[in-house]
């Protein structure tokens, strides 16, 4: 079984020896045919290449989703705020309404009418009482006329 | 090409800029071709696989994250393709051997590719042919380590990661492969002009 030891200098010398041999020369037509094949391949790949999404498409989709979510939150969040504000406004209105003294002229007239109605009712009752008394009196005194 | 220019090219290629791919082909295709040719010793395979490497670059460059080692990345693709081709064919990717060269020589004439590369005198050189043939006699893993060092200038750590082996294994493969290669090339008698030492 043969063994060998690796000598860096010796190895470098062997590589230098090999380097003295010239590399094969590529025939002139090969480069042109390779370029032509490359262009055909580029043309073949172009449709799929254009349809391929760029690398940042994932990030773009995520950003679009975030924007959509933010828009939805803002939209529904806004409605909720208006609703709360409306409730607050109604409460404030009721409080303010109760705090304001009734000085409106129409309301005062209405109040008077109610009072008058009560007054009127009382007078009607007394009139009826008077009438009833008259009837009763007439029943006892036939000469009396209505 | 400096690092900034290459980074700009890669960025444009990731945006499917055809001109950027042309520039990448101009810059890398020669070495990719050389690597595959040295690995397979078959000109047709080298052309087909070089084209396939760049088609895969087109398909995969969108996922590439530039760490300054684009060259290693592209050669890993090439190495994987060579391995896949070898597995699929269920045979050694090498088509030429020293025996063939020493025999009829027809295969090496084909390999030399005079028609396609008429202005590559060194490529026609006998030593280059012998080197190519000798490389095919190495185990594929050793050949791959040596060629990745040669063409892609990859570190042993990168090669080990690319091949899914421990670092020590990559180093050992390179050491064994180079020693065997020099032996096959008759380096003992040729000696290295750059001072490379003879294996003991």
Interface residues (C-beta under 8 A of the other chain):
Chain A: X4 X6 X9 X10 X11 X13 X14 X15 X16 X17 X18 X19 X20 X21 X22 X23 X24 X25 X26 X27 X28 X29 X30 X31 X33 X34 X35 X37 X38 X39 X41 X42 X45 X46 X49
Chain B: X16 X18 X21 X22 X25 X26 X29 X30 X31 X33 X34 X37 X38 X43 X46 X47 X50 X51 X54 X55 X58 X59 X113 X116 X117 X119 X120 X122 X123 X125 X127 X128 X131 X132 X146 X149 X150 X151 X171 X172 X174 X175 X176 X178 X179 X181 X182 X187 X192 X193 X194 X195 X196 X197 X199
